[in-house]
Amino acid sequence: MNQIFKSSLQLTKVFLFVGLISITAFSCRTAELAVDNDLKNESEIYSVKGRQGSQIGQVISFGNFKTSKVQRGWTSGYSIPFIVKFNGAKEKLSFQQLDLNGKTADVTLVSRFRETEYQPLQDHFSVSLKYKNYFAGAIKPLDSDEAWEFVVHNVDGSSRSLNKNRTAGFVRSRHTRIDIAGIRELEGSSSFLTQNDVYGYEFQLEGKIIGAVSTINNGKVWLKKGLSDEIKLILASVSSGLMLRSPVEENAIAAN
């Protein structure tokens, strides 16, 4: 009987050791965003440079795209009506998004809105005021009369309930709307463990996923093959903005 107990104890130790090794191995791997398999197989995948490090003179680049030097805290010089309405937001970013074909877009981004700006935000985008964690912006391609604007609500997505914790938004022009959804899963990790945070976003056009951006580590961008140059530029602009923004938690720490 004693021998059986010793054998069982030894076997338990072996299982615990193997489990510990597995957990350690997973924790040592670089976390990767779990993107849709079809998108993964039908996309150009770009690593990102410039996301980490100093914010002074910061430039982000991936694939055929790069930003100009990112300006933070702008106060004037923009005549886009959307930006004028929300000039009191605490976080403000602006840059030009460029591609290797010479296409350029002016991009302006705002978040951390004042209390008095929530109602105008709802009116402008027809979104719910359930959350007070928004990220919004305007994109103006220089070679087009078509202006775009976007909003993501519950952008950080911190909560304990998936049903009450949807991260969603859209980027739209007069003729096109691309939906934005938060991604809460990492490759090889249980969704139960990752559901409380947003690690990236996917872009959907007419119900089909056409791109994604990872906002963890150095960042990564997926753009589906066959997209028009204009749509690529718009998705690159939004992706750059989402990688550049400061999560609410970081802003709260900085303010203390």
C-alpha positions in Angstrom: 0.0 0.0 0.0 2.8 2.3 0.9 4.6 1.5 -2.3 1.5 2.4 -4.3 1.2 5.7 -2.5 4.9 6.5 -3.2 4.4 5.6 -6.9 1.3 7.9 -7.2 3.1 10.7 -5.5 6.0 10.3 -7.8 3.7 10.3 -10.8 2.0 13.5 -9.6 5.3 15.2 -9.3 6.2 14.3 -12.8 2.9 15.7 -14.1 3.4 18.9 -12.2 6.9 19.3 -13.5 5.8 18.7 -17.1 3.0 21.2 -16.6 5.4 23.8 -15.1 7.8 23.3 -18.1 4.9 23.8 -20.5 3.7 27.0 -18.8 7.2 28.4 -18.7 7.8 27.6 -22.4 4.6 29.4 -23.4 5.4 32.4 -21.2 8.8 32.7 -22.9 7.3 32.8 -26.4 6.5 36.2 -27.9 2.7 36.6 -27.7 1.0 36.6 -31.2 -2.4 37.9 -32.0 -4.9 35.2 -33.1 -6.2 36.4 -36.4 -8.8 34.8 -38.8 -7.2 31.8 -40.6 -8.5 32.9 -44.1 -7.0 36.3 -43.5 -3.7 34.8 -42.4 -3.5 32.7 -45.6 -4.6 35.5 -48.0 -2.8 38.5 -46.7 0.4 40.4 -46.9 1.8 40.4 -43.3 3.9 43.3 -42.2 6.2 43.6 -39.2 6.3 47.1 -37.6 9.2 49.3 -36.9 9.3 52.4 -34.7 6.5 51.6 -32.2 8.8 51.1 -29.3 11.2 53.7 -27.9 11.1 57.5 -27.7 8.0 59.3 -28.8 10.1 62.3 -29.9 10.2 62.4 -33.7 8.5 59.0 -33.8 7.9 57.4 -37.2 6.1 54.0 -37.7 6.7 51.9 -40.8 5.5 48.6 -42.0 5.6 47.1 -45.5 5.1 49.8 -48.1 3.8 52.3 -45.5 5.3 54.8 -43.2 4.2 57.8 -41.2 5.7 61.2 -41.1 7.0 62.3 -37.7 4.1 62.0 -35.3 2.9 65.2 -33.7 1.4 65.0 -30.2 -0.8 67.6 -28.5 -1.6 69.7 -31.6 -3.9 72.7 -30.9 -4.5 74.3 -34.2 -4.0 74.2 -37.9 -6.7 71.6 -38.8 -9.9 72.7 -40.5 -11.6 69.2 -40.6 -15.0 69.8 -39.0 -14.8 66.5 -37.0 -11.6 67.7 -35.3 -12.9 71.1 -34.6 -15.8 69.6 -32.6 -13.5 67.6 -30.3 -10.6 70.0 -29.9 -10.8 69.6 -26.1 -9.7 65.9 -26.1 -6.7 65.3 -23.8 -4.8 63.0 -26.3 -4.3 64.3 -29.8 -2.1 62.9 -32.5 -1.5 63.9 -36.1 0.7 62.6 -38.9 0.8 61.9 -42.6 0.4 58.3 -43.8 2.5 57.6 -46.9 3.0 54.6 -49.2 5.7 53.8 -51.7 3.4 54.7 -54.6 3.4 58.3 -53.5 -0.1 58.3 -52.0 -0.5 60.4 -48.8 -3.2 61.0 -46.3 -3.5 63.5 -43.5 -4.5 61.7 -40.3 -5.7 63.3 -37.0 -6.7 61.3 -33.9 -8.3 62.2 -30.6 -9.1 60.3 -27.4 -9.8 60.9 -23.7 -12.6 63.3 -24.4 -14.0 65.9 -22.0 -17.3 65.1 -20.4 -19.0 67.9 -22.4 -17.9 66.1 -25.7 -19.5 62.8 -25.1 -22.9 63.9 -26.4 -21.5 65.5 -29.5 -19.5 62.3 -30.1 -22.7 60.3 -29.9 -24.5 62.7 -32.2 -21.8 62.7 -34.8 -21.2 59.0 -35.0 -24.6 57.7 -33.7 -22.9 55.5 -31.1 -23.9 54.5 -27.6 -22.8 56.5 -24.6 -22.6 53.3 -22.6 -18.8 53.6 -22.6 -16.5 56.6 -22.0 -13.5 55.1 -23.6 -13.4 56.2 -27.2 -10.7 56.6 -29.9 -11.7 58.6 -33.0 -10.1 60.3 -36.0 -10.3 61.7 -39.5 -8.4 60.6 -42.6 -8.1 62.8 -45.7 -6.3 61.3 -48.8 -4.6 64.2 -50.5 -5.4 62.9 -54.0 -9.1 62.5 -53.3 -12.2 64.5 -52.4 -13.4 61.6 -50.2 -12.8 62.2 -46.5 -12.9 59.3 -44.0 -13.5 59.3 -40.3 -13.5 56.5 -37.7 -14.4 55.7 -34.1 -13.7 52.8 -31.8 -15.7 52.6 -28.6 -14.6 50.6 -25.5 -11.3 50.7 -27.2 -9.3 49.1 -24.3 -12.1 46.7 -23.5 -11.2 45.9 -19.9 -14.0 44.1 -18.2 -15.1 40.7 -16.8 -17.9 39.9 -19.2 -17.6 39.3 -22.9 -21.3 40.0 -23.4 -21.1 43.4 -21.8 -17.6 44.1 -23.1 -17.8 44.4 -26.9 -15.1 46.5 -28.6 -16.4 47.8 -31.9 -16.4 50.7 -34.3 -16.0 51.6 -37.9 -14.2 53.8 -40.4 -16.4 55.4 -43.0 -16.6 57.7 -46.0 -19.8 58.9 -47.8 -19.9 55.7 -49.8 -18.0 53.0 -47.8 -18.1 51.7 -44.3 -15.5 49.3 -42.8 -16.4 47.8 -39.4 -13.8 47.4 -36.7 -13.9 44.7 -34.0 -11.6 44.0 -31.1 -9.6 40.8 -31.0 -9.3 39.2 -27.5 -7.4 36.0 -28.3 -3.7 35.1 -28.5 -2.2 32.2 -30.5 -2.0 29.1 -28.3 -3.7 30.7 -25.3 -7.1 30.0 -23.8 -9.7 32.6 -24.6 -10.9 32.4 -21.0 -7.5 33.8 -19.9 -7.4 36.6 -22.5 -11.0 37.7 -22.8 -10.6 40.8 -20.5 -8.2 42.6 -22.8 -8.0 43.7 -26.4 -4.8 42.8 -28.2 -5.6 44.0 -31.7 -8.4 44.8 -34.1 -9.8 43.3 -37.3 -11.4 45.2 -40.3 -14.5 43.9 -42.0 -15.9 45.1 -45.3 -19.4 43.7 -46.2 -19.0 41.0 -43.6 -15.6 39.8 -44.9 -12.4 40.3 -42.9 -10.0 42.4 -45.0 -7.3 43.3 -42.5 -6.1 43.3 -38.9 -3.6 45.0 -36.6 -1.9 43.8 -33.5 -1.2 46.3 -30.8 1.0 44.1 -28.6 4.8 44.1 -28.6 6.2 45.8 -31.7 2.9 45.5 -33.6 1.9 43.7 -36.8 -0.4 44.4 -39.7 -2.3 42.1 -42.0 -3.8 43.5 -45.3 -5.7 41.2 -47.6 -4.3 40.8 -51.1 -6.3 42.5 -53.9 -7.5 45.5 -51.9 -7.5 48.9 -53.7 -4.7 51.3 -53.0 -7.1 53.7 -51.4 -8.5 51.1 -49.0 -5.0 49.9 -48.1 -4.0 53.5 -47.3 -7.1 54.0 -45.1 -6.5 50.7 -43.2 -2.8 51.6 -42.8 -3.8 55.0 -41.4 -6.2 53.5 -38.8 -3.7 50.8 -38.0 -0.9 53.3 -37.3 -3.3 55.3 -35.1 -4.3 52.3 -33.1 -0.7 51.4 -32.5 0.3 54.9 -31.6 -2.5 55.7 -29.1 -1.9 55.4 -25.3 -4.3 53.0 -23.5 -6.4 54.6 -20.8 -4.5 52.7 -18.1 -1.2 54.2 -19.2 -2.7 57.7 -19.2 -4.1 57.2 -15.7 -0.7 56.1 -14.4 1.0 59.1 -16.1 -1.4 61.5 -14.5 -0.7 60.2 -11.0 
